[in-house]
Amino acid sequence: MPEVTIPPHKTGDFLVDYEEKVFPDVQAEPGEKALVTFHTVAFEGSIGLVNLLQATRLKKKGFDTSILLYGPGVTLGLQRGFPKLGDEAFPGHQNFTVRISKFISEGGKVYCCRFALQALYGHGEASLIPGIIPINPLDVLDIVLMHRKEGAFILDTWTL
């Protein structure tokens, strides 16, 4: 077996050049909008958290940013906790609640499809994180079309 001569990594080491930025830091022009749609199940993959980070970044870049939770995406907007609402049953259990609440507190808008909320997942509007705006299922397409007509940046992701 060949001898390994590279010293082992230590806590605090850098494994990549994280400071180099290849592209310019694009900022929104006044009045530009963004819409990030979520069609994913909470805790079933990384895209829900990634989309929240992207929506937050778009907001910080100056875009008037909205989030649309529909289909299984509504599960990201539900209040959680165990044994009581708000309790963190395991590290990261409240990630969605914390990130969505912060996004709303910073002026972002979050919309949730009432059909998926009730018919698919058996929840009512009282189950939503405070500040989320419930919408008619017919509004799901219209919010996308409205943003498209306004020239908004739209980030759509789906997981099944």
C-alpha positions in Angstrom: 0.0 0.0 0.0 1.4 3.4 -0.9 2.3 5.8 2.0 0.0 8.8 2.4 2.2 11.9 2.7 -0.5 14.6 2.8 -1.2 15.8 6.3 -4.8 15.2 7.5 -7.2 18.1 7.5 -7.9 19.9 10.7 -10.9 21.8 12.0 -10.7 25.3 10.5 -8.9 24.3 7.4 -10.2 25.6 4.0 -10.8 22.9 1.4 -11.7 25.3 -1.4 -11.2 28.9 -2.4 -14.5 30.3 -1.1 -13.5 34.0 -1.5 -13.1 33.9 -5.3 -16.3 35.2 -7.0 -16.4 34.5 -10.8 -19.5 36.6 -11.6 -20.5 40.2 -10.7 -22.7 40.8 -7.7 -26.0 41.5 -9.6 -28.4 43.8 -7.7 -32.0 44.5 -8.5 -33.0 47.6 -10.4 -35.7 49.7 -8.6 -39.0 47.9 -8.8 -37.7 44.5 -10.0 -39.5 41.5 -8.6 -38.8 37.9 -8.0 -40.9 34.9 -7.3 -39.6 31.6 -5.8 -42.0 28.6 -6.0 -41.8 25.6 -3.8 -43.3 22.2 -4.9 -41.4 20.0 -2.4 -42.0 18.2 0.8 -40.5 19.6 4.0 -37.5 17.6 5.3 -37.5 15.3 2.2 -34.5 16.9 0.5 -32.4 20.1 0.5 -34.4 22.1 -2.1 -36.8 23.6 0.4 -34.0 25.1 2.5 -32.0 26.0 -0.6 -35.0 27.9 -2.0 -35.5 29.8 1.2 -31.8 30.8 1.1 -32.2 31.9 -2.5 -35.4 33.9 -1.8 -33.6 35.6 1.1 -30.6 36.4 -1.1 -32.9 37.8 -3.8 -34.5 40.0 -1.1 -31.1 41.2 0.1 -30.2 42.1 -3.5 -33.2 44.5 -3.6 -35.8 42.4 -5.4 -39.4 42.6 -4.2 -39.5 38.9 -3.5 -42.4 36.6 -3.0 -42.5 32.9 -2.1 -45.3 30.5 -3.4 -45.9 27.3 -1.4 -48.1 24.9 -3.3 -48.6 21.2 -3.6 -46.3 19.5 -1.1 -44.6 22.9 -0.7 -47.3 23.9 1.8 -45.6 21.6 4.3 -42.8 24.1 4.6 -45.2 26.7 5.9 -46.7 24.7 8.8 -46.1 25.4 12.4 -44.0 22.7 14.0 -42.8 21.5 17.3 -42.7 18.6 19.7 -43.9 18.1 22.3 -45.3 21.7 21.9 -45.5 24.0 18.9 -42.3 25.9 18.7 -40.2 23.3 20.5 -37.2 22.0 18.6 -37.4 18.2 18.7 -34.0 17.8 17.0 -31.4 20.3 15.7 -32.7 21.9 12.6 -36.3 21.0 13.3 -37.4 24.7 13.2 -35.2 25.7 10.2 -38.2 26.4 7.9 -40.2 28.3 10.6 -37.1 30.4 11.5 -36.2 31.2 7.9 -39.8 31.9 6.7 -40.5 34.1 9.7 -37.3 36.1 9.2 -38.1 36.4 5.4 -41.5 37.8 6.3 -40.2 40.1 9.0 -37.8 41.6 6.4 -40.6 42.4 4.0 -40.9 39.3 1.9 -44.3 37.8 1.1 -45.2 34.1 1.4 -48.3 32.7 -0.2 -49.8 29.2 0.5 -52.3 27.3 -1.6 -55.4 26.6 0.4 -56.3 23.5 -1.6 -53.0 21.7 -0.9 -53.1 22.9 2.7 -56.6 21.3 3.4 -57.3 18.7 0.7 -53.8 17.2 0.4 -52.3 17.7 3.9 -55.4 18.1 6.2 -54.4 21.4 7.7 -56.3 24.7 8.1 -55.1 28.2 7.9 -54.5 28.3 11.7 -51.7 25.7 11.1 -49.6 28.2 9.1 -46.6 30.1 10.3 -47.9 33.6 11.2 -47.6 36.0 8.3 -48.2 33.5 5.5 -51.0 34.5 3.2 -53.4 31.7 2.2 -54.6 31.9 -1.4 -57.2 30.3 -3.6 -55.9 27.4 -5.7 -56.9 29.4 -8.8 -54.4 32.1 -7.7 -51.5 29.6 -8.0 -51.2 30.1 -11.7 -52.2 33.7 -11.6 -49.4 34.7 -9.2 -46.9 33.2 -11.7 -48.6 34.9 -14.6 -48.7 38.2 -12.8 -45.0 38.0 -12.0 -44.2 37.0 -15.6 -46.2 40.0 -17.0 -44.2 42.2 -14.7 -40.9 40.8 -16.0 -40.0 39.2 -12.6 -37.3 36.7 -12.1 -39.0 33.4 -11.4 -37.3 30.4 -9.8 -39.4 27.2 -10.1 -38.3 24.0 -8.6 -40.1 20.7 -8.2 -39.4 17.5 -6.3 -41.6 14.4 -6.4 
